[in-house]
Amino acid sequence: MGVENNTRAIEDTVVTDFTDRMSYSGYLDLPTLLAAQKPLSVPEHHDELLFIIQHQTTELWMKLVIHELEAALAYLQADDLPHALKCVARVKHIQKTLTEQWSVLATLTPSEYAQFRGMLGNSSGFQSSQYRAIEFMLGNKNEKMLAVFESDADAAALLRRTLEAPSLYDEFLRFLARQGHAIPASVLERDVTKAWVFSEELMPVFIHIYDEHETNWAAYEACEEMVDLEENFQFWRFRHLRTVQRIIGMKMGTGGSSGAPFLQKALELTFFPELFAVRTEIGK
């Protein structure tokens, strides 16, 4: 079928009557989704919609990250490493999308943002419960953060659940132990509500995996996937920092944080320190 007058004909088989059929809009609940952007500036500032959509889409992607990490945790518990890594691979692609999104927000100039920033009140990305849940699931746990979410029962429940559950790294190490690797008892029995800190006791395990990678290929591959996961997270943190600096400079955050200096400190946090430390030891 050709194109006539620069118009593509609708094929006879295309469904056009949705009186009693599921439509694209109905399946995605687009009326609800597209009505969720409610700029508060009066008169409405042109760029406030960008700011809202940027953060709403980020929250949607983070919802999927949590979904995938929960599945990865369950697969590791069942000793199904291939399916766990499939979930991690999807998370890595989402991370790249989230990082690239900062380039859209970076088109917002300081002068433009200043015209509606006051509408945010004390709201801030610092208060994203999903972001905190992802950090907790990857091992950067901080029980004091729960105080920020006391007024939101659902958010508090999510954070409490992820705080008290083993992180992805915890479950990976337990998997390695069940596969015969000499994971120390102190690691396996640690308090999982605490942030992960570097363990010198683990280094011989990872040195062995990397030195003997041909015979430990599954574990070796999983380690590298974890490294990708952390690197991607750090790229996201860095782009966040640079975007904030570009738009508000060194102003305090709307939620009361120091702004850029607070984000700078996050770059010092790590999820899987032994997987980076092992690189210094290989080939000595």
FIMAR-240569 format. One line per 4 residues: number of its first residue (from 1); their letters; for each residue x, y, z of N, C-alpha, C. Coordinates in nm, 3 decimals, padded with zeros to 5 digits, m for minus. Atoms other than C-alpha are relative to their C-alpha. Example, Ala and Ser with C-alpha at 12.3 -4.5 7.8 and 13.67 -1.06 7.14 Angstrom:
2
1	as	00.089,m00.119,00.000,01.230,m00.450,00.780,00.090,00.120,00.000 ~ m00.082,m00.119,m00.006,01.367,m00.106,00.714,m00.077,00.109,00.073
END
This chain:
284
1	mgve	00.085,m00.120,00.000,00.000,00.000,00.000,00.088,00.124,00.000 ~ m00.083,m00.118,00.010,00.151,00.330,m00.107,m00.053,00.115,00.082 ~ 00.038,m00.122,m00.070,00.127,00.681,00.035,m00.048,00.100,m00.103 ~ 00.058,m00.094,00.096,m00.103,00.921,m00.149,m00.024,00.134,00.068
5	nntr	00.015,m00.135,m00.054,m00.103,01.296,m00.096,00.064,00.013,00.138 ~ m00.074,m00.005,m00.127,00.147,01.242,00.187,m00.085,m00.040,00.120 ~ 00.088,00.049,m00.105,m00.123,01.063,00.388,m00.002,m00.152,m00.003 ~ 00.001,00.146,m00.008,m00.103,00.704,00.505,m00.141,m00.047,00.030
9	aied	00.135,00.051,m00.019,m00.431,00.518,00.472,m00.004,m00.091,00.122 ~ 00.020,00.091,m00.113,m00.568,00.339,00.777,m00.040,m00.136,m00.055 ~ 00.029,00.135,00.048,m00.563,m00.035,00.712,m00.136,m00.047,00.050 ~ 00.135,00.047,m00.033,m00.900,m00.211,00.714,m00.003,m00.079,00.131
13	tvvt	m00.004,00.085,m00.120,m00.785,m00.437,01.000,00.023,00.078,00.129 ~ m00.026,m00.080,m00.119,m00.705,m00.149,01.237,m00.129,00.020,00.078 ~ 00.117,m00.015,m00.087,m00.948,m00.143,01.533,m00.023,00.148,00.027 ~ 00.033,m00.141,m00.023,m01.126,00.193,01.561,m00.115,00.018,00.099
17	dftd	00.113,m00.010,m00.092,m01.429,00.116,01.779,00.040,m00.056,00.137 ~ m00.040,00.043,m00.134,m01.338,00.104,02.149,m00.114,00.014,00.101 ~ 00.116,m00.011,m00.088,m01.690,00.119,02.287,00.005,m00.104,00.110 ~ m00.006,00.107,m00.101,m01.643,m00.215,02.462,00.132,m00.077,m00.009
21	rmsy	m00.133,00.061,00.010,m01.273,m00.283,02.397,00.100,00.080,00.082 ~ m00.109,m00.068,m00.070,m00.956,m00.205,02.591,00.080,00.084,m00.097 ~ m00.078,m00.089,00.085,m00.781,00.095,02.441,00.137,00.026,00.062 ~ m00.133,m00.039,m00.047,m00.424,00.220,02.472,m00.011,00.093,00.122
25	sgyl	00.018,m00.096,m00.108,m00.541,00.508,02.690,m00.056,m00.067,00.125 ~ 00.060,00.069,m00.113,m00.750,00.279,02.907,00.099,m00.090,00.072 ~ m00.097,00.093,m00.059,m00.475,00.022,02.960,00.102,00.076,00.085 ~ m00.102,m00.078,m00.070,m00.224,00.290,03.065,m00.060,00.100,00.099
29	dlpt	00.068,m00.098,m00.086,m00.484,00.496,03.255,00.056,00.140,m00.026 ~ m00.060,m00.128,00.038,m00.361,00.800,03.063,m00.074,00.122,00.057 ~ 00.065,m00.118,m00.059,m00.634,01.036,03.192,00.055,00.032,00.140 ~ m00.056,m00.022,m00.134,m00.498,00.986,03.545,00.144,00.046,m00.009
33	llaa	m00.143,m00.032,00.013,m00.132,00.995,03.439,00.021,00.143,m00.049 ~ m00.023,m00.131,00.062,m00.161,01.308,03.224,m00.066,00.115,00.078 ~ 00.060,m00.103,m00.085,m00.370,01.490,03.485,00.080,00.020,00.129 ~ m00.079,m00.005,m00.124,m00.100,01.441,03.751,00.098,00.116,00.004
37	qkpl	m00.092,m00.114,00.003,00.101,01.747,03.643,m00.079,00.126,00.034 ~ 00.080,m00.114,m00.049,m00.032,02.042,03.842,00.093,00.114,00.042 ~ m00.083,m00.115,m00.034,00.190,02.351,03.823,m00.071,00.092,00.099 ~ 00.058,m00.085,m00.104,00.137,02.586,04.118,00.026,00.148,m00.022
41	svpe	m00.031,m00.142,00.022,00.284,02.909,03.982,m00.118,00.072,m00.062 ~ 00.110,m00.083,00.051,00.035,03.190,03.909,00.057,00.137,m00.038 ~ 00.045,00.085,00.111,00.041,03.278,03.630,00.097,m00.117,m00.020 ~ m00.082,00.122,00.015,00.169,02.934,03.535,00.126,00.030,m00.080
45	hhde	m00.126,m00.022,00.069,00.537,02.951,03.446,00.025,m00.112,m00.100 ~ m00.019,00.096,00.109,00.626,02.780,03.120,00.085,m00.119,00.041 ~ m00.097,00.106,m00.028,00.913,02.575,03.268,m00.035,m00.086,00.120 ~ 00.036,00.082,m00.116,00.736,02.439,03.575,m00.046,m00.139,m00.042
49	llfi	00.043,00.132,00.050,00.585,02.159,03.367,00.121,m00.090,m00.023 ~ m00.124,00.076,00.018,00.936,02.048,03.269,00.048,m00.055,00.134 ~ m00.051,00.039,m00.131,01.039,02.039,03.635,m00.084,m00.113,00.059 ~ 00.090,00.103,m00.054,00.735,01.832,03.736,00.016,m00.132,m00.074
53	iqhq	m00.010,00.123,00.080,00.758,01.583,03.449,00.134,m00.068,00.021 ~ m00.133,00.057,m00.026,01.132,01.535,03.503,m00.002,m00.087,00.125 ~ m00.002,00.072,m00.127,01.075,01.428,03.862,m00.104,m00.112,00.005 ~ 00.100,00.108,00.003,00.759,01.228,03.799,00.050,m00.120,m00.080
57	ttel	m00.051,00.112,00.079,00.922,01.021,03.525,00.113,m00.071,00.073 ~ m00.106,00.062,m00.081,01.222,00.964,03.751,m00.061,m00.094,00.102 ~ 00.066,00.085,m00.100,00.988,00.828,04.018,m00.059,m00.126,m00.065 ~ 00.053,00.117,00.070,00.824,00.597,03.761,00.111,m00.100,m00.029
61	wmkl	m00.112,00.090,00.027,01.162,00.458,03.656,00.052,m00.063,00.129 ~ m00.047,00.056,m00.126,01.262,00.416,04.020,m00.095,m00.107,00.052 ~ 00.094,00.105,m00.036,00.944,00.219,04.080,00.037,m00.131,m00.069 ~ m00.041,00.119,00.074,01.063,m00.022,03.811,00.133,m00.054,00.052
65	vihe	m00.127,00.046,m00.057,01.415,m00.034,03.959,m00.027,m00.083,00.126 ~ 00.034,00.074,m00.122,01.268,m00.142,04.294,m00.061,m00.135,m00.034 ~ 00.063,00.124,00.046,01.054,m00.402,04.116,00.104,m00.101,m00.046 ~ m00.103,00.089,00.052,01.359,m00.545,03.940,00.097,m00.046,00.109
69	leaa	m00.090,00.038,m00.108,01.581,m00.540,04.249,m00.067,m00.101,00.094 ~ 00.072,00.096,m00.084,01.314,m00.721,04.450,00.002,m00.138,m00.066 ~ m00.004,00.128,00.071,01.304,m00.990,04.182,00.140,m00.059,00.005 ~ m00.138,00.048,m00.006,01.684,m01.012,04.175,00.032,m00.060,00.135
73	layl	m00.021,00.052,m00.135,01.690,m01.062,04.551,m00.064,m00.137,00.015 ~ 00.070,00.128,m00.010,01.434,m01.341,04.526,00.072,m00.108,m00.080 ~ m00.073,00.098,00.082,01.628,m01.512,04.247,00.130,m00.043,00.069 ~ m00.122,00.036,m00.071,01.950,m01.498,04.449,m00.030,m00.093,00.117
77	qadd	00.040,00.086,m00.111,01.772,m01.649,04.746,m00.029,m00.142,m00.047 ~ 00.032,00.131,00.058,01.665,m01.933,04.516,00.118,m00.058,m00.077 ~ m00.122,00.044,00.069,02.023,m01.973,04.382,m00.014,00.003,m00.152 ~ 00.019,m00.016,00.144,01.908,m01.864,04.036,00.074,00.126,m00.045
81	lpha	m00.082,m00.115,00.035,02.195,m01.636,03.940,m00.031,00.056,m00.139 ~ 00.026,m00.056,00.133,02.118,m01.607,03.564,m00.122,00.094,m00.002 ~ 00.117,m00.087,m00.001,01.770,m01.466,03.627,00.023,00.125,00.084 ~ m00.033,m00.118,m00.082,01.902,m01.236,03.900,00.079,00.101,m00.083
85	lkcv	m00.083,m00.090,00.082,02.159,m01.094,03.657,m00.081,00.061,m00.114 ~ 00.088,m00.058,00.102,01.887,m01.046,03.395,m00.071,00.123,00.057 ~ 00.064,m00.114,m00.065,01.708,m00.818,03.642,00.099,00.114,00.019 ~ m00.103,m00.102,m00.018,02.032,m00.636,03.719,00.031,00.069,m00.133
89	arvk	m00.027,m00.058,00.132,02.093,m00.586,03.346,m00.107,00.103,m00.037 ~ 00.108,m00.095,00.029,01.753,m00.417,03.313,00.017,00.126,00.085 ~ m00.023,m00.115,m00.087,01.830,m00.193,03.611,00.109,00.089,m00.058 ~ m00.109,m00.077,00.059,02.153,m00.088,03.441,m00.048,00.087,m00.116
93	hiqk	00.055,m00.078,00.111,01.962,00.025,03.132,m00.087,00.114,00.052 ~ 00.082,m00.106,m00.060,01.716,00.219,03.349,00.090,00.109,00.055 ~ m00.093,m00.098,m00.055,02.008,00.386,03.524,00.055,00.093,m00.108 ~ m00.053,m00.082,00.109,02.147,00.506,03.192,m00.106,00.101,m00.047
97	tlte	00.108,m00.090,00.038,01.808,00.652,03.102,m00.015,00.111,00.103 ~ 00.013,m00.099,m00.106,01.784,00.827,03.439,00.113,00.102,m00.004 ~ m00.115,m00.091,00.007,02.132,00.972,03.399,m00.015,00.098,m00.116 ~ 00.014,m00.085,00.118,02.060,01.103,03.050,m00.112,00.103,00.021
101	qwsv	00.111,m00.094,m00.025,01.738,01.267,03.177,00.047,00.132,00.059 ~ m00.048,m00.125,m00.059,01.944,01.521,03.367,00.030,00.105,m00.108 ~ m00.031,m00.095,00.107,02.039,01.677,03.033,m00.124,00.081,m00.040 ~ 00.123,m00.074,00.030,01.674,01.773,02.983,m00.023,00.108,00.105
105	latl	00.020,m00.099,m00.106,01.644,01.942,03.322,00.106,00.109,m00.006 ~ m00.109,m00.097,00.008,01.978,02.114,03.260,m00.029,00.113,m00.099 ~ 00.039,m00.110,00.089,01.805,02.323,02.991,m00.073,00.110,00.078 ~ 00.065,m00.100,m00.086,01.636,02.506,03.281,00.105,00.095,00.053
109	tpse	m00.101,m00.097,m00.044,01.830,02.826,03.347,m00.030,00.048,00.142 ~ 00.022,m00.052,m00.136,01.879,02.982,03.693,m00.112,00.104,00.005 ~ 00.103,m00.105,00.003,01.659,03.278,03.595,m00.139,m00.059,m00.013 ~ 00.131,00.064,00.019,01.377,03.051,03.480,m00.046,m00.072,00.126
113	yaqf	00.036,00.076,m00.119,01.387,02.827,03.786,m00.036,00.092,00.117 ~ 00.025,m00.093,m00.110,01.395,03.124,04.025,m00.142,00.053,00.000 ~ 00.134,m00.057,00.011,01.055,03.233,03.897,m00.109,m00.091,00.056 ~ 00.102,00.086,m00.061,00.875,02.928,04.035,00.054,m00.087,00.113
117	rgml	m00.059,00.085,m00.105,01.115,02.770,04.287,m00.074,00.015,00.132 ~ 00.072,m00.022,m00.126,00.920,02.926,04.573,m00.123,m00.086,00.015 ~ 00.119,00.084,m00.004,00.622,02.709,04.479,00.027,m00.137,00.062 ~ m00.035,00.132,m00.052,00.812,02.399,04.597,m00.013,m00.006,00.152
121	gnss	00.003,00.001,m00.146,00.797,02.508,04.962,00.120,m00.078,00.053 ~ m00.107,00.083,m00.055,00.998,02.250,05.157,00.011,m00.135,m00.070 ~ m00.009,00.126,00.073,00.947,01.972,04.902,00.137,m00.009,m00.068 ~ m00.134,00.020,00.053,01.272,01.822,04.776,00.018,m00.145,m00.040
125	gfqs	m00.033,00.137,00.037,01.410,01.517,04.600,00.062,m00.077,00.115 ~ m00.052,00.062,m00.122,01.576,01.449,04.936,m00.106,m00.088,00.065 ~ 00.113,00.070,m00.062,01.230,01.324,05.039,m00.054,m00.114,m00.086 ~ 00.047,00.110,00.084,01.201,01.062,04.765,00.019,m00.133,00.074
129	sqyr	m00.009,00.127,m00.072,01.120,00.741,04.950,00.051,m00.112,m00.090 ~ m00.046,00.104,00.091,01.184,00.533,04.639,00.151,00.006,m00.020 ~ m00.145,m00.013,00.011,01.534,00.674,04.599,00.068,m00.058,00.123 ~ m00.059,00.052,m00.123,01.608,00.595,04.963,m00.013,m00.152,00.005
133	aief	00.018,00.146,00.000,01.466,00.245,04.920,00.103,m00.067,m00.089 ~ m00.101,00.056,00.091,01.698,00.182,04.625,00.137,00.003,00.068 ~ m00.127,m00.006,m00.074,01.995,00.301,04.831,00.006,m00.110,00.105 ~ 00.004,00.104,m00.104,01.888,00.069,05.113,00.017,m00.139,m00.062
137	mlgn	m00.006,00.132,00.064,01.845,m00.225,04.874,00.139,m00.030,m00.052 ~ m00.137,00.019,00.048,02.199,m00.169,04.745,00.103,00.006,00.113 ~ m00.090,00.008,m00.115,02.347,m00.138,05.096,00.031,00.128,00.073 ~ m00.023,m00.127,m00.070,02.366,00.234,05.180,m00.116,00.029,00.094
141	knek	00.112,m00.012,m00.093,02.136,00.207,05.481,00.028,00.105,00.106 ~ m00.011,m00.103,m00.102,02.068,00.484,05.729,m00.136,00.012,00.069 ~ 00.129,00.004,m00.070,01.792,00.431,05.984,m00.051,00.139,00.033 ~ 00.043,m00.136,m00.033,01.788,00.802,06.068,m00.084,00.063,m00.110
145	mlav	00.077,m00.055,00.111,01.642,00.870,05.723,m00.149,m00.025,00.016 ~ 00.141,00.032,m00.016,01.313,00.715,05.835,m00.078,00.115,00.062 ~ 00.068,m00.114,m00.063,01.236,01.029,06.036,m00.061,00.093,m00.102 ~ 00.050,m00.089,00.106,01.185,01.217,05.709,m00.138,m00.046,m00.048
149	fesd	00.121,00.058,00.059,00.895,00.985,05.621,m00.106,m00.039,00.103 ~ 00.094,00.036,m00.106,00.708,00.961,05.953,m00.144,00.039,m00.032 ~ 00.136,m00.047,00.031,00.411,01.153,05.813,m00.061,m00.072,m00.119 ~ 00.048,00.074,00.117,00.376,00.915,05.514,00.010,m00.149,00.031
153	adaa	00.001,00.138,m00.047,00.272,00.567,05.628,00.053,m00.097,m00.105 ~ m00.044,00.091,00.105,00.329,00.397,05.292,00.151,00.011,m00.023 ~ m00.144,m00.020,00.020,00.673,00.552,05.245,00.080,m00.056,00.118 ~ m00.069,00.050,m00.119,00.773,00.468,05.602,00.005,m00.152,m00.001
157	allr	00.004,00.147,00.006,00.665,00.106,05.552,00.100,m00.053,m00.102 ~ m00.096,00.040,00.103,00.869,00.079,05.231,00.143,00.009,00.053 ~ m00.135,m00.019,m00.052,01.178,00.219,05.401,00.032,m00.097,00.113 ~ m00.023,00.095,m00.109,01.138,00.002,05.710,00.023,m00.139,m00.055
161	rtle	m00.015,00.134,00.060,01.098,m00.309,05.495,00.136,m00.018,m00.066 ~ m00.129,00.013,00.068,01.407,m00.239,05.285,00.117,00.016,00.097 ~ m00.104,m00.013,m00.101,01.606,m00.136,05.592,00.028,m00.134,00.067 ~ m00.013,00.123,m00.078,01.540,m00.465,05.769,00.030,m00.123,m00.084
165	apsl	m00.026,00.114,00.088,01.587,m00.690,05.465,00.146,00.000,m00.045 ~ m00.136,00.004,00.055,01.924,m00.811,05.333,00.009,00.080,m00.129 ~ m00.022,m00.075,00.123,02.067,m00.590,05.059,00.032,m00.097,m00.114 ~ m00.040,00.081,00.115,02.149,m00.715,04.710,00.137,m00.063,00.024
169	ydef	m00.136,00.050,m00.028,02.512,m00.750,04.819,m00.003,m00.110,00.106 ~ 00.015,00.103,m00.103,02.412,m00.942,05.133,m00.043,m00.131,m00.062 ~ 00.053,00.123,00.060,02.215,m01.189,04.924,00.101,m00.061,m00.097 ~ m00.103,00.052,00.090,02.495,m01.219,04.669,00.107,m00.074,00.079
173	lrfl	m00.101,00.066,m00.083,02.745,m01.305,04.944,m00.053,m00.130,00.059 ~ 00.060,00.123,m00.050,02.505,m01.560,05.090,m00.006,m00.105,m00.112 ~ m00.002,00.090,00.115,02.472,m01.710,04.743,00.139,m00.058,m00.020 ~ m00.137,00.049,00.017,02.850,m01.732,04.712,00.035,m00.102,00.107
177	arqg	m00.027,00.095,m00.109,02.867,m01.906,05.050,m00.062,m00.135,m00.030 ~ 00.067,00.128,00.033,02.616,m02.167,04.936,00.066,m00.069,m00.117 ~ m00.072,00.059,00.113,02.829,m02.219,04.624,00.138,m00.049,00.040 ~ m00.126,00.055,m00.049,03.125,m02.313,04.840,00.111,00.101,00.022
181	haip	m00.102,m00.101,m00.025,03.312,m01.983,04.866,00.008,00.030,00.150 ~ m00.025,m00.013,m00.144,03.465,m01.909,05.206,m00.040,00.137,00.052 ~ 00.049,m00.126,m00.054,03.246,m01.616,05.310,00.004,m00.008,00.152 ~ m00.012,00.005,m00.146,03.327,m01.535,05.677,m00.136,00.002,00.069
185	asvl	00.125,00.003,m00.077,03.057,m01.606,05.935,m00.039,00.140,00.047 ~ 00.028,m00.136,m00.046,03.089,m01.247,06.058,m00.075,00.080,m00.106 ~ 00.070,m00.067,00.109,02.968,m01.131,05.716,m00.141,m00.055,m00.015 ~ 00.130,00.064,00.018,02.684,m01.380,05.688,m00.095,00.030,00.115
189	erdv	00.083,m00.021,m00.118,02.560,m01.302,06.038,m00.010,00.147,00.039 ~ m00.004,m00.142,m00.034,02.598,m00.924,06.027,m00.141,00.058,00.015 ~ 00.125,m00.073,m00.016,02.322,m00.679,06.123,m00.031,00.070,m00.133 ~ 00.026,m00.052,00.134,02.164,m00.608,05.784,m00.068,00.136,00.001
193	tkaw	00.058,m00.135,m00.005,02.001,m00.286,05.907,00.108,00.108,m00.002 ~ m00.110,m00.096,00.001,02.345,m00.122,05.913,00.057,00.014,m00.141 ~ m00.064,m00.022,00.129,02.521,00.030,05.616,00.119,m00.095,m00.017 ~ m00.114,00.087,00.028,02.771,m00.199,05.449,00.129,00.080,00.010
197	vfse	m00.133,m00.062,m00.004,03.133,m00.115,05.528,00.102,m00.104,m00.047 ~ m00.103,00.087,00.055,03.450,m00.256,05.379,00.041,m00.109,00.098 ~ m00.042,00.114,m00.082,03.546,m00.603,05.508,00.127,m00.059,m00.058 ~ m00.127,00.058,00.042,03.909,m00.705,05.480,m00.008,m00.151,m00.011
201	elmp	00.015,00.146,m00.001,03.799,m01.063,05.553,m00.051,m00.055,m00.133 ~ 00.057,00.045,00.127,03.622,m01.078,05.218,00.101,00.001,m00.114 ~ m00.093,m00.017,00.110,03.923,m00.987,05.010,00.056,m00.131,m00.056 ~ m00.050,00.126,00.057,04.067,m01.341,04.980,m00.101,m00.069,m00.091
205	vfih	00.105,00.062,00.082,03.731,m01.458,04.840,00.000,00.060,m00.140 ~ 00.008,m00.065,00.130,03.725,m01.201,04.564,00.131,m00.008,m00.077 ~ m00.128,00.021,00.067,04.095,m01.230,04.490,00.001,m00.138,m00.068 ~ 00.007,00.135,00.058,04.038,m01.603,04.434,m00.092,m00.003,m00.122
209	iyde	00.095,m00.001,00.112,03.735,m01.542,04.211,00.063,00.066,m00.123 ~ m00.059,m00.072,00.113,03.927,m01.293,03.995,00.125,m00.069,m00.053 ~ m00.120,00.073,00.045,04.251,m01.490,03.988,m00.035,m00.127,m00.075 ~ 00.043,00.127,00.059,04.066,m01.810,03.899,m00.134,00.019,m00.072
213	hetn	00.130,m00.036,00.058,03.793,m01.650,03.690,m00.053,m00.102,m00.099 ~ 00.047,00.099,00.097,03.780,m01.924,03.428,m00.077,m00.113,00.068 ~ 00.071,00.106,m00.074,03.672,m02.177,03.690,m00.106,00.056,00.094 ~ 00.102,m00.065,m00.084,03.455,m01.925,03.876,m00.077,00.103,m00.084
217	waay	00.051,m00.098,00.095,03.298,m01.762,03.573,m00.131,00.065,00.042 ~ 00.130,m00.055,m00.038,02.945,m01.719,03.706,00.017,00.106,00.108 ~ m00.024,m00.095,m00.108,03.064,m01.549,04.024,00.077,00.121,m00.052 ~ m00.082,m00.107,00.060,03.320,m01.345,03.827,m00.087,00.096,m00.081
221	eace	00.090,m00.083,00.080,03.055,m01.222,03.583,m00.093,00.081,00.089 ~ 00.090,m00.070,m00.092,02.820,m01.135,03.869,00.071,00.116,00.069 ~ m00.078,m00.108,m00.062,03.093,m00.930,04.038,00.010,00.120,m00.094 ~ m00.013,m00.108,00.097,03.144,m00.728,03.721,m00.134,00.070,m00.025
225	emvd	00.133,m00.061,00.013,02.769,m00.672,03.688,m00.027,00.093,00.118 ~ 00.016,m00.084,m00.118,02.768,m00.536,04.043,00.081,00.129,m00.014 ~ m00.084,m00.118,00.022,03.053,m00.302,03.954,m00.069,00.096,m00.097 ~ 00.075,m00.084,00.095,02.851,m00.175,03.656,m00.113,00.074,00.073
229	leen	00.113,m00.057,m00.074,02.556,m00.116,03.888,00.045,00.119,00.084 ~ m00.050,m00.110,m00.084,02.761,00.096,04.127,00.051,00.115,m00.085 ~ m00.049,m00.107,00.087,02.933,00.290,03.850,m00.115,00.082,m00.057 ~ 00.116,m00.071,00.055,02.600,00.375,03.691,m00.066,00.088,00.105
233	fqfw	00.061,m00.079,m00.107,02.466,00.492,04.026,00.083,00.125,00.027 ~ m00.087,m00.115,m00.024,02.767,00.717,04.073,m00.008,00.101,m00.114 ~ 00.020,m00.092,00.112,02.725,00.859,03.723,m00.126,00.082,00.021 ~ 00.128,m00.069,m00.026,02.364,00.944,03.815,00.020,00.106,00.108
237	rfrh	m00.025,m00.096,m00.108,02.476,01.108,04.140,00.079,00.120,m00.050 ~ m00.084,m00.109,00.049,02.740,01.311,03.957,m00.080,00.094,m00.090 ~ 00.080,m00.086,00.087,02.499,01.434,03.690,m00.102,00.080,00.081 ~ 00.091,m00.072,m00.089,02.254,01.526,03.966,00.072,00.120,00.061
241	lrtv	m00.079,m00.108,m00.060,02.523,01.729,04.141,00.027,00.112,m00.100 ~ m00.035,m00.101,00.098,02.631,01.907,03.824,m00.123,00.078,m00.048 ~ 00.122,m00.069,00.042,02.272,01.986,03.724,m00.044,00.099,00.106 ~ 00.036,m00.090,m00.110,02.200,02.133,04.067,00.093,00.120,00.001
245	qrii	m00.095,m00.111,00.002,02.518,02.341,04.051,m00.029,00.095,m00.117 ~ 00.027,m00.082,00.120,02.424,02.461,03.703,m00.123,00.088,00.019 ~ 00.127,m00.072,m00.011,02.074,02.570,03.807,m00.006,00.091,00.123 ~ 00.011,m00.083,m00.121,02.104,02.694,04.168,00.134,00.033,00.064
249	gmkm	m00.130,m00.031,m00.057,02.478,02.715,04.227,00.017,m00.063,00.137 ~ m00.027,00.051,m00.135,02.557,02.682,04.599,m00.112,00.035,00.098 ~ 00.114,m00.026,m00.088,02.211,02.773,04.733,m00.036,m00.126,00.080 ~ 00.052,00.112,m00.078,02.059,02.555,05.006,m00.114,m00.067,m00.075
253	gtgg	00.111,00.072,00.061,01.815,02.287,04.896,m00.132,00.042,00.061 ~ 00.131,m00.039,m00.050,01.443,02.352,04.934,m00.042,m00.083,00.122 ~ 00.035,00.086,m00.114,01.423,02.064,05.183,00.087,00.025,00.122 ~ m00.083,m00.034,m00.115,01.685,02.220,05.412,00.141,m00.053,m00.005
257	ssga	m00.138,00.051,00.011,01.996,02.036,05.293,00.091,00.113,m00.048 ~ m00.095,m00.100,00.046,02.313,02.224,05.202,00.005,00.011,m00.151 ~ 00.003,m00.005,00.146,02.238,02.156,04.835,00.116,m00.074,m00.062 ~ m00.110,00.064,00.071,02.540,02.086,04.617,00.103,m00.066,00.093
261	pflq	m00.096,00.067,m00.089,02.778,02.015,04.911,m00.053,m00.133,00.054 ~ 00.061,00.124,m00.048,02.534,01.752,05.040,00.009,m00.108,m00.108 ~ m00.008,00.096,00.111,02.522,01.586,04.697,00.144,m00.042,m00.026 ~ m00.141,00.032,00.018,02.901,01.603,04.673,00.044,m00.112,00.094
265	kale	m00.036,00.102,m00.098,02.932,01.394,04.989,m00.050,m00.138,m00.041 ~ 00.057,00.128,00.042,02.713,01.123,04.835,00.095,m00.075,m00.094 ~ m00.095,00.064,00.092,02.986,01.058,04.577,00.105,m00.081,00.074 ~ m00.096,00.075,m00.080,03.200,00.924,04.860,m00.057,m00.133,00.050
269	ltff	00.064,00.122,m00.045,02.948,00.651,04.941,00.024,m00.112,m00.101 ~ m00.023,00.114,00.088,03.001,00.302,04.802,m00.091,m00.115,00.040 ~ 00.084,00.116,m00.027,02.791,m00.012,04.772,00.081,m00.127,00.018 ~ m00.074,00.127,00.005,03.042,m00.286,04.695,00.151,00.027,00.005
273	pelf	m00.140,m00.046,m00.004,03.384,m00.162,04.816,00.103,m00.108,m00.031 ~ m00.097,00.106,00.024,03.558,m00.500,04.799,00.017,m00.027,m00.149 ~ m00.007,00.027,00.144,03.477,m00.532,04.428,00.086,00.105,m00.071 ~ m00.093,m00.099,00.056,03.677,m00.215,04.364,00.139,m00.018,00.060
277	avrt	m00.130,00.020,m00.065,03.952,m00.288,04.617,00.075,m00.118,m00.061 ~ m00.067,00.119,00.055,04.021,m00.625,04.453,00.085,00.035,m00.121 ~ m00.074,m00.039,00.120,04.147,m00.445,04.143,00.144,00.038,00.031 ~ m00.136,m00.036,m00.040,04.449,m00.321,04.333,00.084,m00.127,00.022
281	eigk	m00.072,00.123,m00.037,04.538,m00.678,04.429,00.030,m00.090,m00.120 ~ m00.016,00.091,00.115,04.504,m00.849,04.089,00.132,00.031,m00.073 ~ m00.122,m00.015,00.077,04.835,m00.906,03.912,00.121,00.042,00.079 ~ m00.116,m00.036,m00.082,05.060,m00.823,04.206,00.107,m00.109,m00.007
END
